């Protein structure tokens, strides 16, 4: 018998590869002088961000694989929601992580800022890849910056690896999550009619017309109520209400033709109580929650940077806080937010046709 501990036992440190992990906070090889306490704090916080981005990408790619199909099985919707909700919670955590950065004083940061050279947060290829995967349009970016072209430039300069560029190119070549979601919404059964079935176009036209009519009727009630209680003159109130209705009609009929995707979204949001729409509604809410958490993350980032460096130019040559403030206006899932403006209270909407299709029992 021997008292020696078995060498094959898995340990906490071995499982997490802690010895290797904890050697990565001293800057690049040959970095001199050794990072101060403040600088090591800066490195650790940003490394933690990148670890979380790695998990976010994995969750979103799993979501993409499930949603980007011609037929998404109903039983897979809870799994999609699970992935999205985890990403939402991660971004909420990351928003609070900026609070740790706020313990770094402006003078503490200036003491090592020059050592960052021209490095920039825009070079976080994981953050850029998840934006592309979600479906952020380049037109929204300041100056119309194309992240793929930027990554190709960095690869040519030897600043990112061939494998990083390959992954980025593959993600860029695929339909985004926004496009996959739109295609899925376009297949929503509306009043019992399936996309592509005989007479479907007429059913969708009737649904859209019925909703716009309900908006107009409800709008007249709102106008009458506001005027009756003395909270406004009829002419300006009417102009605002009617303008909202016209905008809704244009939203549902971009370029004069009904968008089945937007009609499907409106149907799900309008008739949320239908059993068959329970998980689709939850999926939509999960996408909205995800985008909201990202907006809060970007806003917290901008305020942290402003607190630390004011309106200085960014290390990578960007406009600094002005650039970060611009990112807080990014919207990927625009339709999911816009549809909320045109919702009408449930009892003012037309009844659902073929209600039993959605899990309701037929009336006796």
C-alpha positions in Angstrom: 0.0 0.0 0.0 1.2 3.6 -0.6 0.0 6.8 0.8 0.7 8.7 -2.5 -2.4 10.4 -3.9 -3.6 9.0 -7.3 -2.1 11.0 -10.1 -5.1 10.4 -12.4 -7.7 12.1 -10.2 -9.3 15.2 -11.9 -8.9 18.3 -9.8 -10.7 21.7 -9.9 -7.5 23.4 -11.2 -6.9 20.7 -13.7 -10.4 20.8 -15.1 -10.3 24.6 -15.5 -6.6 24.6 -16.6 -6.1 27.3 -14.0 -2.3 27.4 -14.1 -2.4 28.2 -17.9 -5.4 30.6 -17.5 -3.8 32.6 -14.7 -0.6 33.3 -16.7 -2.5 35.3 -19.3 -3.0 38.6 -17.3 0.5 40.0 -17.7 0.2 41.4 -21.2 1.8 40.1 -24.4 5.0 38.1 -24.4 7.9 40.5 -23.8 5.6 43.2 -22.4 7.5 45.7 -20.2 7.2 47.0 -17.6 5.0 44.5 -15.9 1.4 45.7 -15.6 0.5 47.7 -12.5 -2.4 46.7 -10.3 -4.7 49.1 -12.3 -3.5 47.8 -15.7 -3.9 44.1 -14.7 -7.5 44.9 -13.5 -8.1 46.4 -17.0 -6.8 43.3 -18.7 -8.8 40.9 -16.5 -12.0 42.7 -17.0 -11.6 42.7 -20.8 -10.5 39.1 -20.9 -13.6 38.2 -18.9 -15.7 40.0 -21.5 -14.1 37.9 -24.3 -14.8 34.7 -22.4 -18.5 35.6 -22.1 -18.5 36.6 -25.8 -17.3 33.1 -26.6 -20.2 31.6 -24.8 -22.7 34.1 -26.4 -21.5 33.2 -29.9 -22.0 29.5 -29.1 -25.5 30.1 -27.8 -26.5 32.3 -30.8 -25.0 29.8 -33.3 -27.1 27.1 -31.6 -30.1 29.3 -32.0 -29.3 30.0 -35.6 -29.0 26.3 -36.4 -32.5 25.6 -34.8 -34.3 28.6 -36.4 -32.7 28.6 -39.8 -34.8 25.7 -41.2 -37.7 25.4 -43.6 -39.6 23.8 -40.8 -38.9 24.6 -37.1 -40.4 21.9 -35.0 -42.7 23.3 -32.2 -40.9 21.3 -29.6 -37.6 23.1 -30.5 -39.0 26.6 -29.6 -38.4 26.2 -25.8 -34.8 25.3 -26.6 -34.4 28.4 -28.8 -35.9 30.5 -26.0 -33.5 29.0 -23.5 -30.4 30.0 -25.6 -31.7 33.5 -26.1 -32.6 34.0 -22.4 -29.1 32.9 -21.4 -27.5 35.4 -23.7 -29.8 38.1 -22.3 -28.7 37.3 -18.8 -25.0 37.3 -19.8 -25.4 40.8 -21.3 -27.1 42.0 -18.1 -24.1 40.6 -16.2 -21.7 42.4 -18.5 -23.5 45.7 -18.0 -22.7 45.4 -14.3 -19.2 44.4 -15.1 -18.6 47.9 -16.4 -19.1 49.0 -12.7 -15.9 47.2 -11.9 -14.1 49.3 -14.6 -15.4 52.4 -12.9 -13.1 51.7 -9.9 -10.3 52.7 -12.3 -9.7 56.4 -11.9 -9.0 58.7 -14.9 -5.4 59.3 -13.7 -5.0 55.5 -13.1 -6.0 54.8 -16.7 -3.8 57.6 -18.1 -0.8 56.1 -16.4 -0.9 53.1 -18.8 -3.2 54.2 -21.6 -0.3 54.9 -24.0 0.8 51.2 -23.7 -2.4 50.2 -25.5 -1.0 51.8 -28.7 -3.6 51.8 -31.5 -5.6 48.9 -30.2 -9.3 49.4 -30.2 -12.4 47.6 -28.9 -13.7 47.6 -32.4 -11.0 44.9 -33.0 -12.9 42.5 -30.7 -13.7 40.1 -33.5 -16.1 38.1 -31.3 -18.3 41.2 -30.6 -18.2 42.0 -34.3 -19.1 38.4 -35.3 -22.1 38.3 -32.9 -23.4 41.6 -34.4 -23.1 40.1 -37.9 -24.7 36.9 -36.7 -27.6 38.8 -35.2 -28.1 40.9 -38.4 -26.8 44.4 -37.7 -26.8 46.3 -40.9 -23.5 48.1 -41.8 -25.6 51.1 -42.8 -26.2 51.7 -39.1 -22.5 51.7 -38.2 -20.7 55.1 -38.0 -19.3 55.7 -41.5 -20.9 52.5 -42.8 -17.9 50.5 -41.4 -17.8 47.0 -42.8 -16.5 44.6 -40.1 -15.6 41.9 -42.6 -13.4 44.2 -44.6 -11.8 45.4 -41.4 -11.1 41.8 -40.3 -9.6 41.0 -43.7 -7.3 44.0 -43.3 -6.2 42.8 -39.8 -5.6 39.3 -41.2 -3.5 40.7 -44.0 -1.4 42.5 -41.4 -1.1 39.4 -39.4 -3.1 40.7 -36.5 -5.8 38.1 -36.6 -5.3 34.4 -37.5 -6.6 32.7 -40.6 -9.0 30.6 -38.6 -10.5 33.7 -37.0 -11.0 35.2 -40.5 -12.5 32.0 -41.8 -15.0 31.8 -39.0 -15.9 35.4 -39.6 -16.3 34.9 -43.3 -18.6 31.9 -42.8 -20.9 33.8 -40.4 -21.0 36.7 -42.8 -22.0 34.4 -45.7 -25.0 33.0 -43.8 -28.5 34.5 -43.4 -28.5 36.3 -40.1 -30.7 35.5 -37.1 -32.9 38.5 -38.0 -33.4 37.0 -41.5 -34.1 33.5 -40.1 -36.6 35.0 -37.6 -38.4 36.9 -40.4 -38.6 33.8 -42.5 -40.1 31.9 -39.6 -42.6 34.6 -38.8 -43.7 34.6 -42.5 -44.8 31.0 -42.0 -47.2 31.9 -39.1 -50.6 30.4 -39.6 -53.0 33.4 -39.7 -56.7 32.8 -39.0 -56.0 29.1 -39.7 -54.4 29.7 -43.1 -50.9 28.3 -43.8 -48.3 30.2 -45.9 -48.5 29.0 -49.5 -51.9 27.4 -49.2 -54.8 28.0 -51.5 -56.4 31.4 -50.7 -53.7 32.4 -48.2 -53.1 35.7 -49.9 -56.8 36.7 -49.5 -56.8 35.6 -45.8 -53.7 37.7 -45.0 -55.1 40.7 -46.9 -58.3 40.5 -44.9 -56.4 40.1 -41.6 -54.4 43.2 -42.3 -57.4 45.2 -43.5 -59.3 44.1 -40.4 -56.5 45.2 -38.0 -56.1 48.6 -39.7 -59.9 49.1 -39.5 -59.8 48.2 -35.8 -57.0 50.8 -35.3 -59.1 53.5 -37.1 -62.2 52.7 -35.0 -60.2 52.7 -31.8 -58.5 55.9 -32.9 -61.9 57.6 -33.2 -62.8 56.6 -29.6 -59.4 57.9 -28.4 -60.0 61.3 -30.2 -63.5 61.6 -28.8 -62.3 60.8 -25.2 -59.3 63.3 -25.3 -61.5 66.1 -26.7 -64.3 65.3 -24.1 -62.0 65.6 -21.1 -60.4 68.8 -22.5 -56.9 67.4 -23.0 -56.5 68.6 -26.6 -58.1 70.1 -29.7 -59.6 67.7 -32.2 -57.5 68.7 -35.2 -54.0 68.1 -33.8 -55.0 65.0 -31.9 -56.7 63.6 -35.0 -53.6 64.3 -37.1 -51.4 62.3 -34.7 -53.8 59.4 -34.4 -54.4 59.1 -38.1 -50.7 59.5 -38.9 -50.1 56.5 -36.6 -52.7 54.4 -38.4 -51.2 55.3 -41.8 -47.7 54.4 -40.6 -49.1 51.0 -39.4 -50.7 50.4 -42.8 -47.4 51.2 -44.6 -45.5 49.0 -42.1 -47.8 46.1 -43.0 -47.7 46.9 -46.7 -44.2 48.0 -47.5 -44.1 49.0 -51.2 -47.8 48.4 -51.5 -47.7 44.6 -50.8 -48.5 42.8 -47.6 -45.5 41.5 -45.7 -46.5 38.1 -44.4 -43.6 38.2 -41.9 -44.9 41.4 -40.3 -48.5 40.2 -40.5 -47.4 37.0 -38.7 -45.7 39.0 -36.0 -48.8 41.2 -35.6 -51.0 38.1 -35.4 -48.9 36.5 -32.7 -48.7 39.8 -30.6 -52.4 40.5 -31.1 -53.7 37.0 -30.1 -51.2 36.1 -27.5 -53.7 34.1 -25.5 -54.0 31.4 -28.2 -52.3 28.2 -26.9 -50.5 27.4 -30.2 -49.0 30.9 -30.1 -47.7 30.6 -26.5 -44.1 29.6 -27.4 -43.9 31.8 -30.5 -44.9 34.8 -28.4 -42.2 33.8 -25.8 -39.6 33.5 -28.6 -40.4 37.0 -29.8 -40.2 38.4 -26.2 -36.8 36.7 -25.9 -35.4 38.4 -28.9 -36.7 41.7 -27.6 -35.2 41.0 -24.2 -31.9 40.2 -25.8 -31.7 43.4 -27.8 -32.8 45.4 -24.8 -30.0 43.9 -22.7 -27.5 44.7 -25.4 -28.6 48.3 -25.6 -28.2 48.6 -21.8 -24.7 47.1 -22.1 -23.7 49.6 -24.8 -25.1 52.5 -22.8 -23.2 51.4 -19.6 -20.0 51.1 -21.7 -20.4 54.6 -23.1 -21.0 56.2 -19.7 -18.0 54.3 -18.2 -15.7 55.5 -20.9 -17.0 59.1 -20.6 -16.4 59.0 -16.9 -12.9 57.8 -17.4 -11.6 59.8 -20.4 -14.3 62.4 -21.1 -14.5 63.2 -24.8 -11.0 62.2 -25.8 -10.3 60.5 -29.1 -10.3 56.7 -28.7 -7.0 54.7 -28.8 -7.9 53.3 -32.2 -8.5 56.7 -33.6 -12.3 56.7 -33.2 -14.3 59.6 -31.8 -14.4 57.8 -28.5 -17.6 58.4 -26.5 -19.4 59.9 -29.6 -18.8 56.5 -31.3 -20.0 54.5 -28.3 -23.1 56.7 -28.0 -23.9 56.0 -31.7 -23.8 52.3 -30.9 -26.6 52.8 -28.4 -28.9 53.6 -31.3 -28.3 50.3 -33.0 -31.4 48.2 -33.7 -31.4 44.8 -35.2 -34.9 43.5 -34.6 -36.6 46.7 -35.6 -40.0 45.1 -36.5 -40.3 43.5 -33.1 -40.2 46.9 -31.5 -42.3 48.7 -34.2 -45.2 46.3 -34.0 -45.9 47.4 -30.4 -46.9 50.8 -31.6 -49.8 49.4 -33.6 -51.4 47.0 -31.2 -55.0 47.4 -30.3 -56.6 46.2 -27.1 -57.9 42.6 -27.5 -61.6 43.2 -27.1 -61.5 45.8 -30.0 -60.0 43.2 -32.4 -61.9 40.9 -34.8 -62.4 37.4 -33.4 -59.9 34.8 -34.5 -61.2 32.6 -37.4 -60.8 28.8 -36.9 -59.9 29.3 -33.3 -59.9 25.5 -32.6 -56.8 25.4 -35.0 -54.9 27.2 -32.2 -56.0 24.8 -29.4 -59.4 26.2 -28.6 -62.3 23.8 -28.4 -65.2 24.6 -30.7 -68.2 26.2 -29.1 -71.2 23.9 -28.6 
